[in-house]
């Protein structure tokens, strides 16, 4: 069984959890086992436990983000050890690009990153598809490492470890309630807004490419607002404005039909909410006049709600 070590910033813990969930099949099949610092039990020495696991792991995942690059511990300690071990043929290092950042100039910048083409996980329209792409690369790496061990067996090495939890049977019932601060929710709201902007920009480009006589226009007004429009034969058929904040929605992302710089009303609103495990978006149900609210929306689900409102007028005009 191949051991996979997560090197990550705690600010990316939610994304790390999502990736570990996607790795469930590899763990069930006995292909890998995973380790990160949340496995350290009370009373253990943090630095020693992390160092021991890092020195013994066959695959090291660098979960790359602006916070990872800014972390002295991740960058100077874990990454340096991981790359040294890879240079000695003791481990495989895989950069997993979680969020946009200038990672190409890092010491691991010449390594093949995942997901495909180093496109950050948060910029994929469907995050599950991005994570699956990462999982496939991890499976290939685990199989490659296993083949290498079979071809060039090494003498058994005893690895000193202060970790009290040994490999073997354990419960899978380890979920504990999480709490999310206002700062966490604000970051999530900004991430959701950027996802919506990219979703609309890409969708408009594809719509224009697929349909003769149709032109899409996307424009960022500022960091908190963008507009979208579709023209047929030069005539505007549908327009919208999507913005963060506003007089009645400091915690949300609003949709308004037409182009406007006002922030005192909306046709629909998505609010950031959270349960004991994750943050998500919740629609206010305005477009259905107080009807069923859609809860626990993913970023893609939220984007599709606003896109359906926007494209519906064009489809009805066909």
Secondary structure as a PSIPRED ss2 file (coil, helix, strand):
# PSIPRED VFORMAT (PSIPRED V4.0)

   1 X C   1.000  0.000  0.000
   2 X E   0.000  0.000  1.000
   3 X E   0.000  0.000  1.000
   4 X E   0.000  0.000  1.000
   5 X E   0.000  0.000  1.000
   6 X E   0.000  0.000  1.000
   7 X E   0.000  0.000  1.000
   8 X C   1.000  0.000  0.000
   9 X C   1.000  0.000  0.000
  10 X H   0.000  1.000  0.000
  11 X H   0.000  1.000  0.000
  12 X H   0.000  1.000  0.000
  13 X H   0.000  1.000  0.000
  14 X H   0.000  1.000  0.000
  15 X H   0.000  1.000  0.000
  16 X H   0.000  1.000  0.000
  17 X H   0.000  1.000  0.000
  18 X H   0.000  1.000  0.000
  19 X H   0.000  1.000  0.000
  20 X H   0.000  1.000  0.000
  21 X H   0.000  1.000  0.000
  22 X H   0.000  1.000  0.000
  23 X C   1.000  0.000  0.000
  24 X H   0.000  1.000  0.000
  25 X H   0.000  1.000  0.000
  26 X H   0.000  1.000  0.000
  27 X H   0.000  1.000  0.000
  28 X H   0.000  1.000  0.000
  29 X C   1.000  0.000  0.000
  30 X C   1.000  0.000  0.000
  31 X C   1.000  0.000  0.000
  32 X E   0.000  0.000  1.000
  33 X E   0.000  0.000  1.000
  34 X E   0.000  0.000  1.000
  35 X E   0.000  0.000  1.000
  36 X C   1.000  0.000  0.000
  37 X H   0.000  1.000  0.000
  38 X H   0.000  1.000  0.000
  39 X H   0.000  1.000  0.000
  40 X C   1.000  0.000  0.000
  41 X C   1.000  0.000  0.000
  42 X C   1.000  0.000  0.000
  43 X C   1.000  0.000  0.000
  44 X C   1.000  0.000  0.000
  45 X C   1.000  0.000  0.000
  46 X H   0.000  1.000  0.000
  47 X H   0.000  1.000  0.000
  48 X H   0.000  1.000  0.000
  49 X H   0.000  1.000  0.000
  50 X H   0.000  1.000  0.000
  51 X H   0.000  1.000  0.000
  52 X H   0.000  1.000  0.000
  53 X H   0.000  1.000  0.000
  54 X H   0.000  1.000  0.000
  55 X H   0.000  1.000  0.000
  56 X H   0.000  1.000  0.000
  57 X C   1.000  0.000  0.000
  58 X C   1.000  0.000  0.000
  59 X E   0.000  0.000  1.000
  60 X E   0.000  0.000  1.000
  61 X E   0.000  0.000  1.000
  62 X E   0.000  0.000  1.000
  63 X E   0.000  0.000  1.000
  64 X E   0.000  0.000  1.000
  65 X C   1.000  0.000  0.000
  66 X H   0.000  1.000  0.000
  67 X H   0.000  1.000  0.000
  68 X H   0.000  1.000  0.000
  69 X H   0.000  1.000  0.000
  70 X H   0.000  1.000  0.000
  71 X C   1.000  0.000  0.000
  72 X H   0.000  1.000  0.000
  73 X H   0.000  1.000  0.000
  74 X H   0.000  1.000  0.000
  75 X H   0.000  1.000  0.000
  76 X H   0.000  1.000  0.000
  77 X H   0.000  1.000  0.000
  78 X H   0.000  1.000  0.000
  79 X H   0.000  1.000  0.000
  80 X H   0.000  1.000  0.000
  81 X H   0.000  1.000  0.000
  82 X H   0.000  1.000  0.000
  83 X H   0.000  1.000  0.000
  84 X H   0.000  1.000  0.000
  85 X H   0.000  1.000  0.000
  86 X H   0.000  1.000  0.000
  87 X H   0.000  1.000  0.000
  88 X C   1.000  0.000  0.000
  89 X C   1.000  0.000  0.000
  90 X C   1.000  0.000  0.000
  91 X C   1.000  0.000  0.000
  92 X E   0.000  0.000  1.000
  93 X E   0.000  0.000  1.000
  94 X E   0.000  0.000  1.000
  95 X E   0.000  0.000  1.000
  96 X E   0.000  0.000  1.000
  97 X E   0.000  0.000  1.000
  98 X C   1.000  0.000  0.000
  99 X C   1.000  0.000  0.000
 100 X C   1.000  0.000  0.000
 101 X C   1.000  0.000  0.000
 102 X C   1.000  0.000  0.000
 103 X H   0.000  1.000  0.000
 104 X H   0.000  1.000  0.000
 105 X H   0.000  1.000  0.000
 106 X C   1.000  0.000  0.000
 107 X C   1.000  0.000  0.000
 108 X C   1.000  0.000  0.000
 109 X C   1.000  0.000  0.000
 110 X C   1.000  0.000  0.000
 111 X C   1.000  0.000  0.000
 112 X C   1.000  0.000  0.000
 113 X C   1.000  0.000  0.000
 114 X E   0.000  0.000  1.000
 115 X C   1.000  0.000  0.000
 116 X H   0.000  1.000  0.000
 117 X H   0.000  1.000  0.000
 118 X H   0.000  1.000  0.000
 119 X C   1.000  0.000  0.000
 120 X C   1.000  0.000  0.000
 121 X H   0.000  1.000  0.000
 122 X H   0.000  1.000  0.000
 123 X H   0.000  1.000  0.000
 124 X C   1.000  0.000  0.000
 125 X C   1.000  0.000  0.000
 126 X C   1.000  0.000  0.000
 127 X H   0.000  1.000  0.000
 128 X H   0.000  1.000  0.000
 129 X H   0.000  1.000  0.000
 130 X H   0.000  1.000  0.000
 131 X H   0.000  1.000  0.000
 132 X H   0.000  1.000  0.000
 133 X H   0.000  1.000  0.000
 134 X H   0.000  1.000  0.000
 135 X H   0.000  1.000  0.000
 136 X H   0.000  1.000  0.000
 137 X H   0.000  1.000  0.000
 138 X H   0.000  1.000  0.000
 139 X H   0.000  1.000  0.000
 140 X H   0.000  1.000  0.000
 141 X H   0.000  1.000  0.000
 142 X H   0.000  1.000  0.000
 143 X H   0.000  1.000  0.000
 144 X H   0.000  1.000  0.000
 145 X H   0.000  1.000  0.000
 146 X H   0.000  1.000  0.000
 147 X H   0.000  1.000  0.000
 148 X H   0.000  1.000  0.000
 149 X H   0.000  1.000  0.000
 150 X H   0.000  1.000  0.000
 151 X H   0.000  1.000  0.000
 152 X C   1.000  0.000  0.000
 153 X C   1.000  0.000  0.000
 154 X C   1.000  0.000  0.000
 155 X C   1.000  0.000  0.000
 156 X C   1.000  0.000  0.000
 157 X C   1.000  0.000  0.000
 158 X C   1.000  0.000  0.000
 159 X C   1.000  0.000  0.000
 160 X C   1.000  0.000  0.000
 161 X C   1.000  0.000  0.000
 162 X C   1.000  0.000  0.000
 163 X C   1.000  0.000  0.000
 164 X C   1.000  0.000  0.000
 165 X C   1.000  0.000  0.000
 166 X C   1.000  0.000  0.000
 167 X C   1.000  0.000  0.000
 168 X C   1.000  0.000  0.000
 169 X C   1.000  0.000  0.000
 170 X C   1.000  0.000  0.000
 171 X C   1.000  0.000  0.000
 172 X C   1.000  0.000  0.000
 173 X C   1.000  0.000  0.000
 174 X C   1.000  0.000  0.000
 175 X C   1.000  0.000  0.000
 176 X C   1.000  0.000  0.000
 177 X C   1.000  0.000  0.000
 178 X C   1.000  0.000  0.000
 179 X C   1.000  0.000  0.000
 180 X C   1.000  0.000  0.000
 181 X C   1.000  0.000  0.000
 182 X H   0.000  1.000  0.000
 183 X H   0.000  1.000  0.000
 184 X H   0.000  1.000  0.000
 185 X H   0.000  1.000  0.000
 186 X H   0.000  1.000  0.000
 187 X H   0.000  1.000  0.000
 188 X H   0.000  1.000  0.000
 189 X H   0.000  1.000  0.000
 190 X H   0.000  1.000  0.000
 191 X H   0.000  1.000  0.000
 192 X H   0.000  1.000  0.000
 193 X H   0.000  1.000  0.000
 194 X H   0.000  1.000  0.000
 195 X H   0.000  1.000  0.000
 196 X H   0.000  1.000  0.000
 197 X H   0.000  1.000  0.000
 198 X H   0.000  1.000  0.000
 199 X H   0.000  1.000  0.000
 200 X H   0.000  1.000  0.000
 201 X H   0.000  1.000  0.000
 202 X H   0.000  1.000  0.000
 203 X H   0.000  1.000  0.000
 204 X H   0.000  1.000  0.000
 205 X H   0.000  1.000  0.000
 206 X H   0.000  1.000  0.000
 207 X H   0.000  1.000  0.000
 208 X H   0.000  1.000  0.000
 209 X H   0.000  1.000  0.000
 210 X H   0.000  1.000  0.000
 211 X C   1.000  0.000  0.000
 212 X C   1.000  0.000  0.000
 213 X C   1.000  0.000  0.000
 214 X E   0.000  0.000  1.000
 215 X E   0.000  0.000  1.000
 216 X E   0.000  0.000  1.000
 217 X E   0.000  0.000  1.000
 218 X E   0.000  0.000  1.000
 219 X E   0.000  0.000  1.000
 220 X E   0.000  0.000  1.000
 221 X E   0.000  0.000  1.000
 222 X E   0.000  0.000  1.000
 223 X C   1.000  0.000  0.000
 224 X C   1.000  0.000  0.000
 225 X E   0.000  0.000  1.000
 226 X E   0.000  0.000  1.000
 227 X E   0.000  0.000  1.000
 228 X E   0.000  0.000  1.000
 229 X E   0.000  0.000  1.000
 230 X E   0.000  0.000  1.000
 231 X E   0.000  0.000  1.000
 232 X E   0.000  0.000  1.000
 233 X C   1.000  0.000  0.000
 234 X C   1.000  0.000  0.000
 235 X E   0.000  0.000  1.000
 236 X E   0.000  0.000  1.000
 237 X E   0.000  0.000  1.000
 238 X E   0.000  0.000  1.000
 239 X E   0.000  0.000  1.000
 240 X E   0.000  0.000  1.000
 241 X E   0.000  0.000  1.000
 242 X E   0.000  0.000  1.000
 243 X E   0.000  0.000  1.000
 244 X E   0.000  0.000  1.000
 245 X C   1.000  0.000  0.000
 246 X C   1.000  0.000  0.000
 247 X C   1.000  0.000  0.000
 248 X C   1.000  0.000  0.000
 249 X C   1.000  0.000  0.000
 250 X C   1.000  0.000  0.000
 251 X C   1.000  0.000  0.000
 252 X E   0.000  0.000  1.000
 253 X E   0.000  0.000  1.000
 254 X E   0.000  0.000  1.000
 255 X E   0.000  0.000  1.000
 256 X E   0.000  0.000  1.000
 257 X E   0.000  0.000  1.000
 258 X C   1.000  0.000  0.000
 259 X C   1.000  0.000  0.000
 260 X C   1.000  0.000  0.000
 261 X C   1.000  0.000  0.000
 262 X C   1.000  0.000  0.000
 263 X C   1.000  0.000  0.000
 264 X C   1.000  0.000  0.000
 265 X C   1.000  0.000  0.000
 266 X C   1.000  0.000  0.000
 267 X C   1.000  0.000  0.000
 268 X E   0.000  0.000  1.000
 269 X E   0.000  0.000  1.000
 270 X E   0.000  0.000  1.000
 271 X E   0.000  0.000  1.000
 272 X E   0.000  0.000  1.000
 273 X E   0.000  0.000  1.000
 274 X E   0.000  0.000  1.000
 275 X C   1.000  0.000  0.000
 276 X C   1.000  0.000  0.000
 277 X C   1.000  0.000  0.000
 278 X C   1.000  0.000  0.000
 279 X E   0.000  0.000  1.000
 280 X E   0.000  0.000  1.000
 281 X E   0.000  0.000  1.000
 282 X E   0.000  0.000  1.000
 283 X E   0.000  0.000  1.000
 284 X C   1.000  0.000  0.000
 285 X C   1.000  0.000  0.000
 286 X H   0.000  1.000  0.000
 287 X H   0.000  1.000  0.000
 288 X H   0.000  1.000  0.000
 289 X C   1.000  0.000  0.000
 290 X C   1.000  0.000  0.000
 291 X C   1.000  0.000  0.000
 292 X C   1.000  0.000  0.000
 293 X C   1.000  0.000  0.000
 294 X C   1.000  0.000  0.000
 295 X C   1.000  0.000  0.000
 296 X C   1.000  0.000  0.000
 297 X E   0.000  0.000  1.000
 298 X C   1.000  0.000  0.000
 299 X H   0.000  1.000  0.000
 300 X H   0.000  1.000  0.000
 301 X H   0.000  1.000  0.000
 302 X H   0.000  1.000  0.000
 303 X H   0.000  1.000  0.000
 304 X H   0.000  1.000  0.000
 305 X H   0.000  1.000  0.000
 306 X H   0.000  1.000  0.000
 307 X H   0.000  1.000  0.000
 308 X H   0.000  1.000  0.000
 309 X H   0.000  1.000  0.000
 310 X H   0.000  1.000  0.000
 311 X H   0.000  1.000  0.000
 312 X H   0.000  1.000  0.000
 313 X H   0.000  1.000  0.000
 314 X H   0.000  1.000  0.000
 315 X H   0.000  1.000  0.000
 316 X H   0.000  1.000  0.000
 317 X C   1.000  0.000  0.000
 318 X C   1.000  0.000  0.000
